[in-house]
């Protein structure tokens, strides 16, 4: 399908004396938000491949949408067991735990339990 037949998706831009077609950022931003609404949280790489565009353009669009408060980022363990940055619609991020555990109290409880198991409950 020729680029000229996709209204709103591309804008003609004169570059070096020729007309080149660039992705329209407003439409791309709307597409990115619709993608996140439809699929839930996604890493940036999946957003780039789904929209079939350049990384720098998606960076600009996501940055603008985040500044406007439409989307937000969070860190989550990926299927490859890495902490990756995911993007989602604002307010849809999974709840993160804010509870902090005292490591020395946990260690003391584990040691007391181990001692109890080792002595058969006589300690």
Secondary structure, DSSP 8 states (H G I E B T S, - for coil): --GGGSTTTEEEEEETTEEEEEE-HHHHHHHHHHHHHHH-SEEHHHHHHHHT--HHHHHHHHHHHHHTTSEEEEEEE-TTS-EEEEEEETT-S---------HHHHHHHHHHHHHHHHHTT--
